[in-house]
Amino acid sequence: MVVSDLLGFSDSDYAYNQSRAHSADIFFLKMRAWFWGGFSTLSMFLIGNIMGVFDINIMGWIIDKISGIWGH
């Protein structure tokens, strides 16, 4: 009761609006996900290459720590 008063719509109104999602809304959600997914992938590749220039090897550190567990 309080939530519907604060937000200005009830749960049934929200469910009705979500069931009527327009195809353009879904398209823009997909494009936004593709954009941010591509952007984050590209930025991580660039950051990884920059780290390689400065001889920062995170995966090597992780493998050394894991293999060190069995070395004792």
Residue, then its C-alpha position, 0 to 999 in steps of 0.5 A: m500500500v505504501v509503495s504504490d502510494l510513493l511510486g504512483f502505481s500499483d503492482s498490477d499496473y506495473a505488471y501490465n506495463q511490463s507485459r506491453a513492452h514495445s519492440a523498440d524498447i527491447f531493441f534499445l535495451k539490446m543495443r545498450a547491452w551490446f555497446w557496453g559489452g563491446f566497450s568493456t571488452l575493448s577497454m579490458f584488452l587495452i588495459g591488459n596490453i598496457m599492463g603487459v608493457f609494464d611487466i604486470n602479469i596478474m595471471g602469472w601471479i595467480i597461477d604461482k599462488i595456486s601451484g604454491i599451495w600444492g608445493h608445500 
